[in-house]
Amino acid sequence: MNKESVSRLIDAAQGRIQCDLVIRNAQVADVCNKEVFKADVYILDGMIAGFDGCRKAKEEIDAAGRYLIPGFIDAHCHIESSHLSPSEFSDAVIPCGTTTVIADPHEICNVTGLDGMSYMLKASENIPLSVFLMFPSCVPATPFEHSGAILNAEEIAEYIDNPRVPGLGEMMNYPGVASADGTVMAKLEEAYKRNKNIDGHAPSITGPALDGYAAAGITTDHECETPEELHDKVRKGMYVMLREGTACKNVLQLLPGVTEKNSSRILFCTDDRQPQSIVRDGHVNYGVSLAIKNGLEPLTAIAMATLNAAICYHLSDRGMVAPRKRADLILAKDITNGITPEMVFIKGRKVAEEGRIIAKAPHTTPEHVSGRMDVKDFSKAKLSLKPGSDHVRVIDIIPGGVVTGNGDAWIRRGDDGEWIHENDKDILKLAVIERHHGTGNAATALIRGYGMKHGAVATSIAHDSHNIIVIGDNDDDMARAVEKLISIGGGITMFKDGRELGTHRLEIAGLMTDLPLAEVTKCLDDMHETAEKELGVNKAIDPFMTLCFMALPVIPSLKLTDCGLFDVDSFSFTEIGIKE
């Protein structure tokens, strides 16, 4: 703000000029004192001018005793995981009370590099939702796979001075940090020079190992497994995020570790949340409500989703209902048993009511981020799996998260050594096909716990390099699914007995679509139902979200990249066959 705008706000606060809006008879959630007070709240030029008094306003809204809450801040999310363009994402989450997001666009940047960063900045510039974009720190996540781009310190320096770039996105390369690797340190230096945040990603890292990670200046972590780990990371000076995504959910898991003493270091985030989850359950408000319903004091929960995030990311103009703060506000009937926004305001303008957006966000046409599909010489033969032993390593799916087990099993092989699927065993073939540089790379492995009886599912969403990943019990359906994705430029598809069961096209980098929220949700709902009824996928997992994390070689324990089966615990490739 400049002195003229501040002078106007002072004049409004003193009653010398008319305000734009007054919200009367509100119970204001004071996240600083952790108390509620009754007041009329006056707003001018999108900012809060003050409380009560005999000021005049052009417009008046009677809160009728409802609670007035600061707009929620999602401390870490990937817009791409919603499958929606930034404008559609804005329309989806604002009715849930989310008014600001700290987004990490490393999904689209792993496919399209700086073109993806430019698109996300441009497409989110003029929408009602405040979108801050962390510059991805790990593109690619590891050197053990092929991504669409490589972003180093030079590329970071081009963008990190942008005021909408609060710092570096999640630093997943823990070994690189621990060894003070030169390339990693050069990236971190770009944040150091500007005193900007560095987000973390260090699941199960505690004790002395965490000391080095925290010493590197890592500010936050959304990958936390236990209350004890939460306590240790807070002790080391980090903020810890309670995450409630679609596949990864740890609010209830971590809640016992949250106390009144450490709550100022706890934030809420969604990380990866699919559109059906947003429509059905909500966004940040869902995690906040879950915490409140399970015993967290409401004002503490609200502060964690507002004030704490604003402080963490140096957003000094928001996060509380107070003079000179943005009038990003929620009106809700209750806060004691969860929070359902009835009205949402952004900069003092009502933008959503009763769960519906009032005016759609302006759309930006995607440029330089579509049609990214360069697959060389794919054929069914690329799906061959000859493990070299009847005793094999198996990726074990663990429902409720993206951590996998490093399992083993006994299998059958044909005379040619090829793996043979057995109907009485829940073991399927998994394959990853490189799609960015025409390398021709394809790797196969075995996976257990998906539950599919017959057919194939494929997607071009495969964290974090987003090559094509496909699962199935037979090569014919798997090959058809891969060929379908190549032909449409990316998406999600399912086949059974040579028949296409359903396809969701994602024309923006193979990750997102320009289609409206309602259309995307309907398509995915239908596909989820088909996956369960036609293919028999395990009801305890999300058939598509779970699959797309099976290629992420920074989450334990066993994953598959286009270069082969990867043991995350030893950070090295391993053989499928186990030598006796």
Sequence and secondary structure as in RCSB ss.txt:
>XXXX:A:sequence
MNKESVSRLIDAAQGRIQCDLVIRNAQVADVCNKEVFKADVYILDGMIAGFDGCRKAKEEIDAAGRYLIPGFIDA
HCHIESSHLSPSEFSDAVIPCGTTTVIADPHEICNVTGLDGMSYMLKASENIPLSVFLMFPSCVPATPFEHSGAI
LNAEEIAEYIDNPRVPGLGEMMNYPGVASADGTVMAKLEEAYKRNKNIDGHAPSITGPALDGYAAAGITTDHECE
TPEELHDKVRKGMYVMLREGTACKNVLQLLPGVTEKNSSRILFCTDDRQPQSIVRDGHVNYGVSLAIKNGLEPLT
AIAMATLNAAICYHLSDRGMVAPRKRADLILAKDITNGITPEMVFIKGRKVAEEGRIIAKAPHTTPEHVSGRMDV
KDFSKAKLSLKPGSDHVRVIDIIPGGVVTGNGDAWIRRGDDGEWIHENDKDILKLAVIERHHGTGNAATALIRGY
GMKHGAVATSIAHDSHNIIVIGDNDDDMARAVEKLISIGGGITMFKDGRELGTHRLEIAGLMTDLPLAEVTKCLD
DMHETAEKELGVNKAIDPFMTLCFMALPVIPSLKLTDCGLFDVDSFSFTEIGIKE
>XXXX:A:secstr
  HHHHHHHHHHHTTSS EEEEEEEEEEEETTTTEEEEEEEEEETTEEEEESSS  EEEEEE TT EEEE EEEE
EE GGGGTB HHHHHHHHGGGTEEEEEE THHHHHHHTHHHHHHHHHHTSSSSSEEEE B S BSS SSS  S  
B HHHHHHHTTSTT  EEEEE  HHHHHTT HHHHHHHHHHHTTT EEEE  TT  HHHHHHHHHTT  EES   
SHHHHHHHHHTT EEEEEB SS B HHHHGGG  TTTGGGEEEE BS  HHHHHHT SHHHHHHHHHHTT  HHH
HHHHTTHHHHHHTT TT SSSSTTSB  EEEES STT   EEEEEETTEEEEETTEESS        S B     
 S  GGGG    SSSEEEEEEE TTSS EEEEEEE EE TTS EE  TTS EEEEEEE  SS    EEEEEEES 
   S EEEES  TTTT EEEEESSHHHHHHHHHHHHHHTSEEEEEETTEEEEEEE TBTTTBBSS HHHHHHHHH
HHHHHHHHTS   TTS HHHHHHTTT TTSSSEEEETTEEEETTTTEE  SB   
